[in-house]
Amino acid sequence: MARGWESKSVEAQQSEAAEATTPARVHLTPEQVARLQKREGLILARKHILEQLRVSENSRHRQILDSALADLEAKIADLDP
């Protein structure tokens, strides 16, 4: 009988420890989720353009990429609170 009680106590302690270590989930509104997804997409696009700039040798192509990069950075800044 004592072993059963002890194992339940250990189980309760373990579950409490697990709950303490996991961060609380933040509930976002649908608008916040959409904004976050859009921002992440823009950041991925920015990384892609930066990679293209790194390997591009054509000056005209680099100008176009610089313009696109500036546009993306402006859009990202608009989405930041």
Buried (B, 14 or more C-beta within 10 A) or exposed (E): EEEEEEEEEEEEEEEEEEEEEEEEEEEEEEEEEEBEEEBEEBEEBBEEBEEBBEEBEEEEEEEBBEEBBEBBEEBBEEEEE
